[in-house]
Amino acid sequence: MLLLTCPYCGVEAEETEFAPGGQAHTRRESAGADDADFAAYLFERKNPRGVHFERWRHAYGCGKWFHVARDTATLEIFGAYSAQTAAPPEALIAKIRRRRPGWEGWS
Amino acid sequence: MSGRLAGGGRLIDRATPVSFTFNGARLSGFAGDTLASALLANGLLLQGRSFKYHRPRGPVASGVEEPNALVNLGTGARSEPNARTTVTELREGLVARSQNHWPSLGFDLGAVNARFAPLLPAGFYYKTFIHPRAAWKSLFEPAIRRSAGLGVVPEEGDADRYEYLYAHCDVLVAGGGVSGLAAALAAGRAGARVLLMEQTPVWGGRALVDGPEIAGGPAADWIAAALGELDALPNVTRRARAMVAGAYDHGYALAEEMLGDTDFGPRARLWRIRARRIVTATGALERPLAFAGNDVPGVMLASAVRDYLELYGVSVGDRTVVVTNNDDGYRTAIALARAGRTVPAVLDARPAAGGALPEEARALGIRIETGRGVARVRGGKAVRGVAVCDQEGEGAVVGRIACDAVAMSGGWSPVVHLWSHSGGRLAWNETLAHFAPDTGRPPLGPDGEGFAIPAGCASGALVAEEAMNDAHAAGLRAAQELGFRVEDTPAPAARSPHEDPPRAVWMMPARARPGLRAKAFLDFQNDVKVSDVRLAAREGYVSVEHAKRYTTLGMATDQGKLSNINGLATLSQALSIPIPEVGTTTFRPPYTPVTFGALAGEARGALFKPTRRTPIDAWSDANGADWEPVGDWRRPFCYRHGTETRAEAVRREVLNTRQGVGVLDASTLGKILVKGADAGKFLDLLYTNVMSSLGIGKCRYGLMCNENGFLFDDGVVIRMAEDTFLCHTTTGGSDRVAAWMEEWLQTEWWDLRVHVVNLTEQYAQIAVVGPKARAVLSALGGMDLSKEAMPFMTFAEGTLGGVPARAHRISFSGELSFEVAVPANRGQAFWDAVMTAGAAHGIAPYGTECLHILRAEKGFIMIGDETDGTVIPQDLGLSWAVSKKKADFIGKRAQARPEMTRPDRETLVGLRTGDPAVVLPDGAHAVDGPVAASGPTRTIGHVTSSYFSPTLGHSIAMALIERGAERMGQVLDFPLEGGEVIRATVCDPVFLDREGSRQNV
């Protein structure tokens, strides 16, 4: 059971107090998107062994959605940040690069 | 024969006899005994039968790793199968029965399976009993299932209580042997909050028996002093009988604490622990040796033989041959000789035995034969002797020794389970021939640092001095890593005789003939032999995980504690691949079985899941409500009067509502307030139709889809002010829809100025329905409810009968209907007022089944009946509620995908059965054309809702049928289970009042 820290209320809590929301930073495709782009938005998700950006909600706490950068193999948590952004914070990216020198980047 | 000695037994209290029964026989032991030691003291070596061949078995171990001696404890509601006698504390009145035999433990007809052993090799279920095919289901499988198996599942509910306990600590120390004590002391002295847990009732672990000298005195003295110091530290908590079952992500751990069979308080407590560091001081387990007949009762691990001797004063046999590949096995020979038992010989597989312990054995006059092993054990239900052979040979017998017990030692394997559970890696130690934690690759915490630290024997330090140093350092390190100031103190000095390295022995003798290999057991409980693993290797099972599942090696209740290393070493030899490359199977929690009761805790019965109740719940319960669960709620299915059946009640409710007036507790409907400058814009994105154009004071039915375009909720939206909407949702959907709105507002459209509040439980909502609804409500007074003042699909706020109310002219029944929302705490008062005012009009409450029939007669869809997560609004004839003008809404793009615009999608139709009294079963499938006499029949759709309509006097149904709109008037076949076919004609799904004249009055 993961130990996560909500970046909004600062509470460090058990995974069971949070609800997972899948991959972060997907770009919504809507009316006007071609079939391939829309299908990719609906159905295609990354499944890396390593650094992954994912959405979580502090469901049994403040109720806020946020993003977490996590290593899916070692379970290391690199950081958590607001969901109301299109890209991870620079400082977090720098930290991941320090911890994972060969990392190919988030996008 | 086994029995109690006149003296000795560190753990037993000879002044306190304890009586118990085994298979109905009254027996006696002493306080402090385990069931195993008490049975052995009574001369009962035979304690169980194996899973597959029903071979007679006695205990092979003295602790949690025991695979053989499993019994059923207790009776009735306190019956527990598969309890290990070796860890069952003896208590007064204990009732134990042996398992997996018929008719008796001593004479078991199932043992005939052993005669057919050649028919039951590894993976036999894929190979034999294949033909004739029909015989598998009727003959082979039932017969095999009856003969294989262990204990019997209790038939009654568990009479005991269980509880959870949540604990947080800096350092969890798993294991209360001397290593665990040393680690706990080191961390505790530094100020860390330490939780120390020991699975047995006794502290000190193997040191009690193997007695190294610690801190200049006997181990027992040091253990007592250490416990005293730990108890004096306020930051240290220790629990005996508490088994740390699993270590999970980021330092989460589960432990089961057994509190004893008691009528007061819980029987067991499940500890849910958050530890910043977990010190795994879990010790090591001795490995059996693989020789023919190593499962005969009386063949035991060498450590178990001396445990029974030293701890319980129990001798397993009068003449015990010790067979070993290491120095530690000599401890058993020495202990037996000192206790006056005969040790005819020690067979040492090594070419030479020159360590301190062999020398001590020699000095006691014990014959030591080096380079020798056991060719086979003689005896069936008890050992009669061993045939001796050269270890390096094929099993040619070079001598025979009469004996009634064999103590075997194949070396020691660290208990690495907790270390491995959440990803700690292992390294193979060639010298000691075992896997030990690779401390460079521990399981990681959220910060990327290791959270587990092995200590003592569990880290591979098997000699007392090394173990104490290692454990002390582990405790210091745990505290230091957490920021506590530690002083560089020395470890408690431990001294024990020097031991020469063991010699890896995976088969005894090394080049054993097939006949011997087929009698050399690896997994005792599952009857997996060396020959089975070799067969698996020959048949291509090169992965250890595949070989495990094919042979069932390590899949018994002991989870391979004894068999794991021997099995993979056998596989390694068969494949000629080094052991580290073969690797281990995955270690999964729990370390030993945890009772289901502890996992469930208090979450059973009424506490399993809370039921949501409306403000009218108590009234309904007192007035004949026949409840059904709807989402998390309970709602009346119907209200039964007197001796009415369900069907009679439903029929009465429908007719009364259609002809007079009915009242429904609709409080469970979701009510979500959406407020803010951009509320209209937001709802336009959420609903398929336009909400921003809704006038203040008006109501509009809306549909919500997900990004796949599939309909998932519906309900009426009302506009209360320019910036304020109230969205009604389905009963089951309110929480989901509120969360859905939050998700989009927080993660996609965070620029919108909107907030969302779920008000579902703030209001009671009462629907007054039927031709006389207006008359009833008008009698309450306070609001003008006339058609002119409040036309259909509008609402007004005011007071009704003195209660603040919001009355909506909306209808889910097709009747004149007012849904009135009042503050929840006034709900019952308002309901009472309505009932009083309606009495003259024959008002009666109705339940969910009536609601369903009323809506189905009108062709209104129900989320969850007409939708199943693959249905789009267009399938349901709801295109009118899907905007074509809006640039975007959730689901819009998906509904334009080719799959969603196929002309042959299943669409909603009505159905009328040929015989009006016949009601189609829910879910019945329609087939393409008449039902074929044989061969496949293509399904073209299914019934989604089906009722008998009391209003119309015939059955009605709705169905999703391929190209449904094109099939009006077609007669479809609905074949049922058992061959019956119902025929029904496709029709319009609106069965009643197509024009809507009944509701618009």
Interface residues (C-beta under 8 A of the other chain):
Chain A: M1 L2 L3 L4 T5 E14 E15 G21 R28 E29 S30 A31 G32 A33 D35 F38 A39 Y41 L42 R55 R57 A59 G63 K64 W65 D71 T74 L75 E76 I77 A83 Q84 R99
Chain B: Y248 D249 H250 G251 Y252 R274 S422 G423 L444 G445 P446 D447 G448 E707 N708 A739 E742 E743 Q746 T747 E748 W750 A887 D888 K892 R893 A894 A896 R897 P898
